[in-house]
Amino acid sequence: MKSARKTTGFTLIELLVVIAIIGILAALIVLVINPAEMQRRARDATRISDVASVFRAINLAVIDAEPLYDGAAGTLISTAGTYDSSDTAGNWIRMDVHNYLSVLPHDPSYYAAGGTNVAVTNGNIDAATNLVDNASMVYSFLGDGAVFEINTFLESDQQNWDQTFNDGGTDDDVYEIGTDPGLGLL
């Protein structure tokens, strides 16, 4: 008489097939989510928010009769001097905007550890990506006494295309905001 033996569990082949399927699905999810691109987009959102805040603060200060930087010393960058928004001689916009902005921002990649390069496109989806040293990831400001412009690089391919190409400025490599018609100061 044969013994009736009930088998339970999975075979090794079945387990390996399930593990392989889960691995393939996990890899596809990582490719779709693309965490590196998400981080680039987050830093770009910070950049756009920062320059918009500085833009608003400068406009409010000008309305309150604060003199606009006249560009005699050339383009100012966010690494120079202090981030104290009341220090008109040392901050990177050379205006007192402390009533509207407590601290002047700096680019989120400027102080990145390891001195890695930041990939930046030139606004063309098919174009090769340029590598910009993270020390070059700064906010730049120039005024001529009547109008001004603030510029910044964007990292994300999609953000770069959407923002730099459609910002109304003359340079498709950077995001430009300001009161200068055509944004051609920088």
FINUVO-595015 format. One line per field, with one value per residue (C-alpha): residue number from 1; residue in one letter; x, y, z. Coordinates in pm, 1 decimal, decimal comma, m for minus. Each point is the difference from the previous one (the first is absolute). Layout:
! FINUVO-595015
num = [NUM|...]
residu = [a|...]
px = [X|...]
py = [Y|...]
pz = [Z|...]
//
This chain:
! FINUVO-595015
num = [1|2|3|4|5|6|7|8|9|10|11|12|13|14|15|16|17|18|19|20|21|22|23|24|25|26|27|28|29|30|31|32|33|34|35|36|37|38|39|40|41|42|43|44|45|46|47|48|49|50|51|52|53|54|55|56|57|58|59|60|61|62|63|64|65|66|67|68|69|70|71|72|73|74|75|76|77|78|79|80|81|82|83|84|85|86|87|88|89|90|91|92|93|94|95|96|97|98|99|100|101|102|103|104|105|106|107|108|109|110|111|112|113|114|115|116|117|118|119|120|121|122|123|124|125|126|127|128|129|130|131|132|133|134|135|136|137|138|139|140|141|142|143|144|145|146|147|148|149|150|151|152|153|154|155|156|157|158|159|160|161|162|163|164|165|166|167|168|169|170|171|172|173|174|175|176|177|178|179|180|181|182|183|184|185|186]
residu = [m|k|s|a|r|k|t|t|g|f|t|l|i|e|l|l|v|v|i|a|i|i|g|i|l|a|a|l|i|v|l|v|i|n|p|a|e|m|q|r|r|a|r|d|a|t|r|i|s|d|v|a|s|v|f|r|a|i|n|l|a|v|i|d|a|e|p|l|y|d|g|a|a|g|t|l|i|s|t|a|g|t|y|d|s|s|d|t|a|g|n|w|i|r|m|d|v|h|n|y|l|s|v|l|p|h|d|p|s|y|y|a|a|g|g|t|n|v|a|v|t|n|g|n|i|d|a|a|t|n|l|v|d|n|a|s|m|v|y|s|f|l|g|d|g|a|v|f|e|i|n|t|f|l|e|s|d|q|q|n|w|d|q|t|f|n|d|g|g|t|d|d|d|v|y|e|i|g|t|d|p|g|l|g|l|l]
px = [0,0|124,0|28,7|m207,5|241,7|m115,7|260,6|m13,0|209,0|160,7|270,3|333,9|m82,8|m324,8|177,9|273,3|m256,2|m190,7|320,9|106,4|m337,4|14,1|355,1|m103,5|m297,9|218,8|252,2|m277,2|m141,0|341,9|43,5|m341,6|41,4|363,4|103,9|294,8|m229,7|m241,4|283,6|101,5|m360,3|m19,7|317,9|m134,9|m325,0|207,4|196,2|m313,6|m156,2|318,0|37,3|m373,0|31,8|300,0|m184,5|m299,4|222,4|191,4|m321,3|m143,4|323,3|3,5|m360,8|115,4|270,4|296,5|253,2|49,5|353,4|151,2|233,3|318,7|180,9|m145,0|m204,3|m48,3|m19,1|m152,7|334,3|144,2|m29,8|m264,4|m353,0|m112,1|m279,0|56,7|371,6|m8,9|377,2|56,7|m303,7|m24,0|m270,0|146,6|m342,5|m163,9|m294,4|m10,7|m359,3|m111,0|252,7|185,0|289,6|118,2|m3,0|280,9|m19,0|m72,2|282,8|270,2|106,0|m45,5|253,5|274,1|18,2|m207,1|m115,6|m361,1|m151,7|m170,5|m161,5|m28,7|m376,5|6,8|m120,2|229,3|306,1|290,4|0,7|264,5|173,2|16,6|223,5|m217,2|204,0|m158,1|m351,3|m75,8|m263,5|122,5|m136,2|53,4|m177,9|55,1|m163,7|m340,0|m57,0|152,4|33,8|61,1|126,2|56,1|84,5|m258,5|104,5|m306,9|m42,8|m375,7|14,6|279,8|m198,2|m325,8|144,6|308,5|m147,1|m326,1|124,5|11,4|373,1|278,0|194,2|m147,8|270,7|m120,5|m322,2|m38,2|m233,8|m1,4|m139,3|231,1|m198,8|127,4|212,2|321,3|208,1|190,3]
py = [0,0|343,0|255,1|307,1|282,5|355,2|240,7|359,9|301,1|119,9|m156,6|171,2|80,9|170,9|211,4|102,6|100,0|216,6|163,9|73,9|157,2|216,0|108,1|100,6|196,4|176,0|97,2|138,6|203,6|149,8|91,0|164,1|192,1|101,8|129,4|200,1|197,0|56,7|148,5|225,7|118,1|70,5|210,9|181,0|75,0|148,7|210,5|133,1|77,7|170,7|232,1|79,1|96,9|221,9|150,9|89,5|137,7|221,9|130,9|83,8|171,4|207,2|103,6|115,2|217,1|m233,8|77,2|m279,6|m126,9|181,0|m271,1|203,4|m301,8|m242,0|m312,6|m100,8|m366,5|m169,0|m129,7|345,4|166,8|m62,0|m135,1|272,5|173,7|330,5|22,5|224,1|m0,9|m372,0|m193,4|m134,0|243,3|309,2|108,4|10,8|m239,6|m114,9|122,0|m246,0|m283,5|m100,3|m186,4|4,3|m353,5|m195,9|m275,2|m343,5|m167,8|257,1|m158,4|m358,3|m234,1|m150,6|270,2|m201,5|146,6|81,5|m105,0|288,1|m7,8|295,1|m16,9|m237,6|m351,7|m152,3|202,4|m142,8|66,6|241,4|m53,5|310,9|1,3|32,4|307,8|165,2|m74,9|347,1|267,5|298,4|353,5|309,0|332,0|321,1|236,3|m22,3|m371,3|m325,0|m370,0|m313,4|m321,5|m359,6|m334,6|m280,1|m366,5|m202,2|m68,7|57,5|304,4|144,5|m30,4|126,8|288,2|130,3|m16,1|168,0|258,3|279,3|50,3|3,3|m300,3|m349,4|m136,9|175,9|91,8|378,1|225,6|376,8|333,3|48,2|m27,8|m308,1|m92,2|84,0|157,9|m319,9]
pz = [0,0|m93,0|268,8|m55,8|45,6|m35,6|m131,9|106,5|m89,1|m319,5|m207,8|m44,6|m363,8|98,7|261,7|m244,8|m263,4|249,5|123,7|m359,1|m78,8|314,1|m91,0|m351,2|131,5|260,1|m268,3|m220,6|287,1|76,8|m366,3|m14,9|325,1|m73,2|343,3|m136,1|m232,1|287,7|206,9|m290,2|m35,2|373,5|m12,2|m307,4|181,2|282,3|m248,4|m169,1|337,8|124,0|m298,3|9,0|368,6|m72,6|m297,4|217,6|277,6|m242,9|m154,6|342,6|105,3|m319,9|66,9|346,0|m167,5|54,9|m276,3|m253,2|m55,9|m299,1|m132,9|40,0|148,8|m254,9|57,8|363,0|97,0|301,7|129,4|53,4|335,4|259,6|m9,8|240,6|m191,5|183,6|m89,9|m306,9|m44,7|39,0|m120,8|m354,2|m118,4|172,5|123,4|340,7|m28,8|363,5|39,7|m269,8|15,5|315,2|m165,0|m360,0|m143,4|m161,4|m259,7|155,5|m195,8|71,1|326,2|m120,5|155,3|m209,4|m263,6|m244,0|m326,7|m72,9|m331,3|m178,0|m343,1|m232,1|m40,9|m294,5|80,5|m263,7|94,4|192,7|372,0|120,6|331,6|215,4|306,1|310,1|93,6|m306,0|124,7|128,4|m28,5|m200,2|17,0|m213,6|m0,9|m190,5|249,6|m168,3|m72,8|124,8|m80,4|210,1|m162,3|108,5|m160,3|16,5|14,2|m95,7|m369,0|11,2|228,5|m208,5|m321,1|150,3|198,4|m182,3|m348,7|100,4|250,5|m257,3|34,3|m255,8|131,6|m28,4|232,5|315,3|175,3|m12,6|194,6|33,3|m110,6|m298,7|m324,8|m184,1|302,7|m183,2|277,5|86,6]
//
